[in-house]
Amino acid sequence: MAKYPFDENDAFKKGRDVWFEMRGPAVAQAALDQAAQHEMTRDLRQFLFEHCFAAVWARPGLERATRSIITISVLAALGRTEELKSHIRMGLNNGLTREQLKELFLHVGVYAGAPSAVSAVRAAMEEFDSIDKTKAKA
């Protein structure tokens, strides 16, 4: 049971649906349940669903794979490794391939510096390893 229930308005529902599609239902539900256990994380998740996933990710004009390329590039360039890991997985769920991610990180390295590319590749390798281990168990 959620200690802090969400305000499930239309924007929340729209953003939640997009996020669930990109994260995968099991992982998304676990994160949503965890966020509802603390007022601060609940409010942040509410904000992200309404303003990030409903207002931006759900817009027409760019395919989700393209939005993932943009997001992953920016996060890699900024060195936001923890958030990058999440978006690498969502990018794969949005249709990106590991080969495309490799090329993306090489490209980021030219414009944002080699350390950014190295960190991004390490994050990707951790995510790939986690994905591969989960698939092997199934």
C-alpha positions as CSV (number, residue, x, y, z in Angstrom):
1,M,0.0,0.0,0.0
2,A,1.3,3.4,-0.9
3,K,2.1,5.5,2.1
4,Y,1.8,8.6,-0.1
5,P,-0.7,8.1,-2.9
6,F,-0.3,9.8,-6.2
7,D,-2.7,12.4,-7.7
8,E,-3.7,10.3,-10.6
9,N,-4.8,13.2,-12.9
10,D,-4.8,12.9,-16.7
11,A,-1.2,14.1,-17.1
12,F,0.0,11.7,-14.4
13,K,-1.7,8.7,-16.1
14,K,-0.4,9.7,-19.6
15,G,3.1,10.1,-18.3
16,R,2.9,6.9,-16.3
17,D,1.7,4.9,-19.3
18,V,4.6,6.2,-21.4
19,W,7.1,5.5,-18.7
20,F,5.7,2.0,-18.1
21,E,6.1,1.2,-21.8
22,M,9.7,2.4,-21.8
23,R,10.8,0.8,-18.5
24,G,8.8,-2.4,-18.7
25,P,5.9,-3.1,-16.4
26,A,7.6,-5.0,-13.6
27,V,10.6,-2.6,-13.2
28,A,8.3,0.4,-13.5
29,Q,5.8,-0.9,-10.9
30,A,8.5,-1.6,-8.4
31,A,10.0,1.9,-8.8
32,L,6.5,3.5,-8.6
33,D,5.7,1.5,-5.4
34,Q,9.1,2.6,-3.9
35,A,8.5,6.2,-4.8
36,A,5.1,6.2,-3.0
37,Q,6.8,5.3,0.3
38,H,8.3,8.8,0.8
39,E,6.7,12.1,0.2
40,M,9.8,13.6,-1.5
41,T,10.1,10.7,-4.0
42,R,6.4,10.6,-4.5
43,D,6.3,14.3,-5.4
44,L,9.3,13.9,-7.7
45,R,7.7,10.9,-9.5
46,Q,4.5,12.9,-9.9
47,F,6.4,15.8,-11.4
48,L,8.3,13.6,-13.8
49,F,5.2,11.8,-15.0
50,E,3.4,15.1,-15.6
51,H,6.1,17.3,-17.0
52,C,8.7,14.9,-18.5
53,F,6.9,11.9,-19.8
54,A,3.4,13.4,-20.5
55,A,4.4,16.8,-21.6
56,V,7.6,15.9,-23.6
57,W,8.0,12.2,-24.2
58,A,4.3,11.8,-25.3
59,R,4.5,14.6,-27.8
60,P,4.2,14.0,-31.5
61,G,7.0,15.0,-33.8
62,L,9.8,12.7,-32.7
63,E,9.9,9.0,-32.4
64,R,10.7,7.6,-29.0
65,A,14.0,6.1,-30.3
66,T,15.0,9.6,-31.4
67,R,14.1,11.1,-28.1
68,S,16.2,8.3,-26.4
69,I,19.2,9.2,-28.6
70,I,18.9,12.9,-27.6
71,T,18.4,12.0,-23.9
72,I,21.2,9.5,-23.7
73,S,23.5,11.9,-25.5
74,V,22.8,14.8,-23.1
75,L,23.1,12.6,-20.1
76,A,26.4,11.1,-21.3
77,A,27.8,14.6,-22.1
78,L,26.8,15.9,-18.7
79,G,28.2,12.8,-16.9
80,R,24.9,11.9,-15.3
81,T,25.8,8.2,-15.1
82,E,23.0,6.9,-12.8
83,E,20.2,8.4,-14.8
84,L,22.1,7.4,-18.0
85,K,21.9,3.7,-17.0
86,S,18.1,4.0,-16.8
87,H,17.8,5.7,-20.2
88,I,20.2,3.2,-21.8
89,R,17.7,0.4,-20.9
90,M,14.7,2.6,-22.0
91,G,16.5,3.3,-25.2
92,L,16.9,-0.4,-25.9
93,N,13.2,-0.8,-25.1
94,N,12.5,2.1,-27.6
95,G,14.2,0.2,-30.4
96,L,17.9,1.3,-30.2
97,T,20.5,-1.4,-30.6
98,R,23.8,-1.9,-28.7
99,E,25.6,-1.0,-31.9
100,Q,23.7,2.3,-32.2
101,L,24.6,3.1,-28.5
102,K,28.3,2.4,-29.2
103,E,28.2,4.8,-32.1
104,L,26.3,7.4,-30.0
105,F,29.0,7.2,-27.3
106,L,31.8,7.6,-29.9
107,H,30.0,10.6,-31.2
108,V,29.5,12.1,-27.8
109,G,33.2,11.6,-27.1
110,V,34.2,13.8,-30.0
111,Y,32.0,16.7,-28.8
112,A,31.8,16.3,-25.0
113,G,35.2,14.7,-24.4
114,A,36.7,11.3,-24.0
115,P,36.0,11.0,-20.3
116,S,32.3,11.5,-21.0
117,A,32.4,8.7,-23.6
118,V,34.4,6.4,-21.2
119,S,31.9,6.9,-18.4
120,A,28.9,6.3,-20.8
121,V,30.5,3.1,-22.2
122,R,31.1,1.8,-18.6
123,A,27.4,2.5,-17.7
124,A,26.2,0.8,-20.9
125,M,28.4,-2.3,-20.2
126,E,26.9,-2.5,-16.7
127,E,23.4,-2.3,-18.1
128,F,24.2,-4.8,-20.8
129,D,25.6,-7.2,-18.2
130,S,22.5,-6.8,-16.0
131,I,20.2,-7.4,-19.0
132,D,22.2,-10.5,-20.1
133,K,22.2,-12.0,-16.6
134,T,18.4,-11.5,-16.3
135,K,17.9,-13.1,-19.7
136,A,20.1,-16.1,-18.8
137,K,18.1,-16.7,-15.7
138,A,14.8,-16.7,-17.6
